[in-house]
Each structure stands twice: as C-alpha cells, then as structure tokens.
Amino acid sequence: MTEFPFCINADETCGDLESTIAWLRNSKATLLEQLQNHGVVLLRGFPLHDANAFDACVSAIDLQNFSYAESLSNAVRHNRTERVFTANEAPADVEIFLHHEMAQTPIYPSTLFFFCEQASAGGGATLLCQSDRLISLLEAEASDFVADLESKGVRYTNIMPAAADLDSGQGRSWQDTLGVSNKEAAEARLRKLGYCWEWQKGQSLKVTTPVLPAVRKLGNGSKSFFNQLIAAYKGWKDSRNDGRKVIQFGDDTAIADELMERVCSLAEDITFDHYWENGDLAIVDNFQIMHGRRPYQGQRKILASLAQ
C-alpha cells in the first residue's frame, strides 16, 4: 500500500535554514515525483521556525505563486509575507470540513504548502482524504451519482458579507473576495467569471457559480472527487448561509441529502488526521487530496502558501 502521507525526516545535512533551502532546490524533481505518487509529502525535523523561513522554502521549490489576494477564496486569511498567509481564520471551535482548495471557484491552485508555526494544545488535526479512493468507493456504491457529477457538474451558492465575518469559515467580504471596492466593479467581475448574483439586505451579495467540474481526471488515468461538496454541505452554515441550500447539480436539480450524508460518511472512514509538530512542512497535491481542520484548543498557527 502506498505510504500516506509520505514523510521525510531531516538529517544532519540540513542543520540550518541555508542548507535546507539548498536541499529543497536540489530535491525539487524528486519531491514533485513523490507528491504525485503519494498525494502528500511531509517534511519533519527541519530547522524551520517562522513565516520567513517557510517563504524561503516554498520559494526554493520554485512553483508559480497563487496569491490569496487574487483568489476567489471565501475564507478570511491574513498575509504574513507576499506569498505566505494564515490558514482559515475561523474560530477554534469550528470544524472546517473536507474540500479541495477553491474547487468552488473557476480558479484554483494545484499545489498547497502548509507550515506549522505553533501546534495547538489539543485537537487541531489537519484532515487528509484521498479523493481517488473516495470516488472508487462511490462508483461501487452509487455509480449513478458519480455519473451525474461527471455529466452535469455542480454549482455553488454563497452569500458574502459586506464586511469580514470572523465567526464564519466563509466570512471574507465580497470586496476582498472579488478584489473590488464598489458594486459596479463587483458586477463586472462576476459577469466576466460567469456568475449569477443578487444583492441582499445589508449590502451582502448572493452569488451562484457557473457550472463547475465535480470529478477530475488525474495524470495516472484515475479519477478524483474534485469539488467542495462536503465542505459546502456540512460547513457553509452561518448567519447568511444554509449548507443544504448551497449546492446543486449543474442543471440546477437538487443533490439528495441522503447521497451527501453517505459521501460524508465514506470520506470520514478513509480520512487521515495529521497532528502537527512545530516546524512541520506539508506539501499537498490539491487535485488528489481533500483537506480540512478539526476544532482545537489553545493557540494554533498554521500558515499556507499556494502554487499552480
């Protein structure tokens, strides 16, 4: 069975940041091959302590940056360097359910980097789920559902606040999400992206995506459950949104609750809980692997950087 996640422990040749950066530059091809084979590569025991060191390591691997500012992510985050930002700022008691990063938008990264600046006092595991395994289970149990996902695609509806809502995992304002400062610019951006929209009371903005893929063909010929259905169904619940009303097939027909409950159950059965140690750096293939976050106690500082 393929090792998951694939772990590389530091040795004496990587005793300081400079030697670690040199090792990463020289190991890029091998690391990317391991990432394709395993879905997640964990670097443990390397001398990494802060956002600047993390940035230097990501830069050494030298993939094209996918910036948070230019993304359509609906999570509140804060940049620590130009290419490093905090993970989802949702409160500690909020679970972030399994998802492929930004698969609810037309624009998404291929590679995710996560770094543990400070492990939590308890809980706070990052969830890792192999989407190719999940879709194989679904094809064996609910082949018609998978066929509908492939042929129809999916659409997502989300109400974005007029100002950041720090109590929600989907609390990024429509101004920050769309990179605009007024309604006219927001509508122009949404029109270009193929979204439908409706202004709400209090200046919040209801948007529905164009039809997006829900299944992705991987390089090895297998399929991936590439979407945000679990996270949207289970987690898009706040003062504006109801998770049972935010997803539908691309033809606007409903996705049955019983199907989604079964998807969530099967995914949980094969999910790996990664408990962080300070200095851990994880590289995740966003096309193969869904991720999420368990609730936690104490301080937890996980940083992220995205690439394409």
C-alpha positions in Angstrom: 0.0 0.0 0.0 1.3 3.5 -0.9 2.6 5.3 2.2 0.3 8.1 3.2 1.3 10.7 3.9 4.9 10.3 2.7 7.3 11.5 5.4 10.8 12.8 5.0 12.8 13.3 8.2 15.7 15.8 8.3 19.2 14.5 8.6 22.5 16.2 9.6 22.9 17.7 6.1 20.0 20.1 6.8 21.2 21.5 10.1 20.3 25.1 9.3 18.0 27.1 7.0 20.6 27.7 4.3 21.4 24.0 3.9 17.7 23.2 3.9 17.0 25.7 1.1 19.8 24.2 -0.9 18.5 20.7 -0.3 15.0 21.7 -1.4 16.3 23.3 -4.6 18.3 20.2 -5.5 15.4 17.8 -4.5 12.6 19.6 -6.4 12.1 16.9 -9.1 12.2 14.1 -6.5 9.8 15.9 -4.2 7.3 16.6 -7.0 7.5 12.9 -8.1 6.8 11.8 -4.6 4.0 14.2 -4.4 2.4 12.8 -7.5 2.8 9.2 -6.2 1.6 9.8 -2.6 -0.6 13.0 -2.7 1.1 14.4 0.5 4.8 14.9 1.3 5.5 15.8 5.0 8.9 17.3 5.9 9.6 16.9 9.6 12.5 17.9 11.8 13.9 20.7 9.5 15.1 23.9 11.2 12.0 26.0 10.3 10.5 28.4 12.8 8.6 31.3 11.2 6.9 32.7 8.2 10.0 33.9 6.6 11.7 30.5 6.7 8.6 28.9 5.3 8.5 31.5 2.5 12.2 30.8 1.7 11.4 27.0 1.5 8.4 27.5 -0.8 10.4 29.9 -3.0 13.2 27.3 -3.2 10.8 24.7 -4.7 10.1 27.4 -7.3 6.5 26.9 -8.4 4.3 29.7 -9.7 2.7 31.6 -6.8 -1.1 31.5 -6.5 -1.8 34.6 -4.3 -4.6 34.8 -1.8 -5.3 38.4 -2.7 -6.1 37.4 -6.3 -8.0 34.2 -5.4 -11.8 33.8 -5.0 -11.4 32.1 -1.7 -14.3 32.9 0.7 -12.1 32.3 3.8 -10.7 35.1 5.9 -6.9 34.9 6.0 -4.1 37.4 6.6 -0.8 37.7 4.6 2.4 37.2 6.6 4.7 37.6 3.6 3.9 38.2 -0.1 3.2 34.5 -0.7 2.6 33.2 2.9 -0.7 33.7 4.7 -2.6 32.3 7.7 -4.8 29.3 7.2 -8.6 29.8 7.5 -9.2 32.2 10.5 -12.5 30.5 11.5 -12.9 30.2 15.3 -11.1 27.3 17.0 -14.4 25.5 17.8 -15.5 25.5 14.1 -14.7 22.4 12.1 -13.5 23.0 8.5 -14.8 20.1 6.5 -13.0 18.3 3.7 -12.5 20.1 0.5 -10.2 20.7 -2.5 -8.8 24.2 -2.2 -11.0 26.7 -4.1 -12.8 24.0 -6.1 -15.9 26.0 -5.6 -14.5 28.6 -8.0 -13.3 28.6 -11.6 -9.7 29.4 -10.4 -7.8 27.0 -8.1 -4.3 26.1 -7.2 -2.6 22.7 -8.0 -0.2 22.6 -5.0 -0.7 23.5 -1.4 2.0 24.2 1.2 1.2 24.1 4.9 3.6 25.0 7.7 3.1 24.6 11.5 4.4 27.7 13.3 2.7 26.6 16.5 0.9 23.4 17.2 -2.3 23.5 19.2 -2.6 22.5 22.8 -5.2 19.9 21.8 -7.1 18.9 18.7 -6.5 20.8 15.5 -5.5 17.9 13.2 -5.5 18.7 9.5 -7.7 16.2 7.8 -6.3 14.5 4.6 -8.5 12.4 2.4 -7.5 10.6 -0.9 -10.2 11.7 -3.4 -9.3 8.9 -5.8 -10.1 6.3 -3.1 -13.3 8.1 -2.3 -14.6 8.2 -5.8 -13.8 4.5 -6.2 -16.0 3.7 -3.2 -18.7 5.9 -4.6 -18.6 4.3 -8.0 -19.0 0.9 -6.3 -22.0 2.1 -4.2 -23.6 5.0 -6.1 -22.5 4.8 -9.7 -25.5 6.9 -10.9 -24.5 9.7 -8.6 -20.9 9.7 -9.9 -22.2 9.7 -13.5 -24.4 12.7 -12.7 -21.5 14.5 -11.2 -19.4 13.9 -14.3 -22.1 14.7 -16.8 -23.8 17.6 -15.1 -21.1 19.2 -12.9 -22.1 21.3 -9.9 -23.0 24.9 -8.9 -22.5 26.6 -5.5 -24.4 29.5 -4.0 -22.9 31.6 -1.2 -23.9 34.9 0.4 -20.8 37.0 1.0 -20.9 39.7 3.8 -20.3 43.4 3.2 -17.6 43.3 5.9 -15.5 40.4 7.1 -17.3 37.9 9.3 -14.7 36.4 11.6 -17.2 34.0 13.1 -17.6 32.2 9.8 -15.3 29.9 7.8 -16.8 31.7 4.7 -16.6 35.2 6.1 -14.5 37.0 3.6 -16.2 40.1 2.3 -17.4 40.4 -1.3 -15.0 43.4 -1.8 -12.0 41.3 -0.7 -13.1 38.2 -2.5 -13.7 39.9 -5.8 -10.9 42.4 -5.4 -13.2 45.4 -5.9 -14.4 48.5 -4.0 -17.9 49.1 -5.3 -21.0 47.3 -6.6 -20.4 48.2 -10.2 -16.9 46.7 -10.2 -18.2 43.6 -8.4 -20.9 43.0 -11.0 -18.4 43.5 -13.8 -16.1 40.9 -12.2 -18.9 38.4 -11.6 -20.2 38.9 -15.2 -16.7 38.1 -16.6 -16.5 35.0 -14.4 -19.9 33.7 -15.5 -21.6 34.0 -12.0 -25.2 34.9 -11.3 -25.7 37.4 -8.4 -28.3 39.2 -6.3 -27.8 42.0 -3.8 -29.2 41.3 -0.3 -30.3 43.5 2.6 -27.4 44.9 4.5 -25.3 45.1 1.3 -24.4 41.4 1.4 -24.1 39.7 -2.0 -25.6 36.3 -3.0 -23.7 34.6 -5.9 -24.1 31.4 -7.8 -21.2 30.0 -9.7 -21.2 28.8 -13.3 -21.2 25.1 -13.8 -18.0 23.7 -12.3 -16.5 20.2 -12.6 -17.1 17.8 -9.7 -14.9 15.0 -11.0 -11.3 15.4 -12.3 -9.2 13.0 -14.4 -5.7 12.6 -12.8 -2.5 12.2 -14.7 -2.4 8.5 -14.0 -5.8 8.0 -15.5 -7.7 7.6 -12.2 -10.5 10.0 -11.1 -10.7 12.4 -8.2 -13.8 13.6 -6.3 -12.7 17.2 -7.1 -15.2 19.6 -5.6 -16.3 21.4 -2.5 -19.5 19.5 -1.9 -18.7 18.1 1.5 -17.4 21.4 2.9 -20.3 23.3 1.5 -23.0 20.9 2.6 -21.6 20.4 6.1 -19.8 23.7 6.8 -21.3 26.6 4.9 -23.7 27.4 7.8 -23.6 30.9 9.3 -26.0 33.8 9.7 -26.4 34.1 5.9 -26.0 30.6 4.5 -27.7 27.2 4.9 -25.5 24.3 3.8 -28.4 22.3 2.5 -29.2 25.1 0.0 -25.8 26.0 -1.3 -25.1 23.1 -3.7 -26.9 21.7 -6.7 -26.1 19.8 -9.9 -25.1 21.9 -12.9 -28.6 21.6 -14.3 -30.0 23.2 -11.1 -31.5 20.0 -9.8 -31.1 19.1 -6.2 -28.4 16.8 -4.8 -30.2 14.5 -2.4 -29.4 14.8 1.3 -29.1 11.0 1.7 -26.4 11.0 -1.1 -24.5 13.7 0.6 -24.7 12.1 4.0 -23.3 8.9 2.5 -20.5 10.8 0.7 -19.5 12.4 4.0 -19.6 9.1 5.9 -17.4 7.3 3.3 -14.9 10.2 3.3 -14.7 10.2 7.1 -13.9 6.5 7.0 -10.8 7.0 4.9 -9.6 10.3 6.3 -6.2 10.6 8.0 -5.8 13.0 10.9 -2.4 14.7 10.7 -1.4 16.1 14.1 1.2 18.9 13.7 4.5 19.3 15.3 6.2 22.7 15.3 8.2 23.1 12.1 6.3 20.6 10.0 6.0 21.5 6.4 3.5 19.6 4.3 3.1 19.7 0.5 -0.3 18.6 -0.7 -1.5 17.8 -4.3 -4.8 19.7 -4.5 -6.1 17.6 -7.3 -5.6 14.3 -5.4 -6.2 15.3 -1.7 -9.0 16.9 0.2 -8.1 18.6 3.4 -9.9 20.1 6.4 -9.4 21.0 10.1 -10.6 19.6 13.4 -11.6 22.0 16.2 -8.8 22.8 18.6 -7.8 24.2 22.0 -5.2 26.9 22.7 -3.2 28.7 20.1 -2.7 27.1 16.7 -0.7 28.8 13.9 -0.8 27.0 10.6 0.5 29.0 7.6 -0.2 28.4 4.0 1.1 29.1 0.5 -0.4 28.1 -2.8 1.1 27.4 -6.2 0.0 26.5 -9.7 
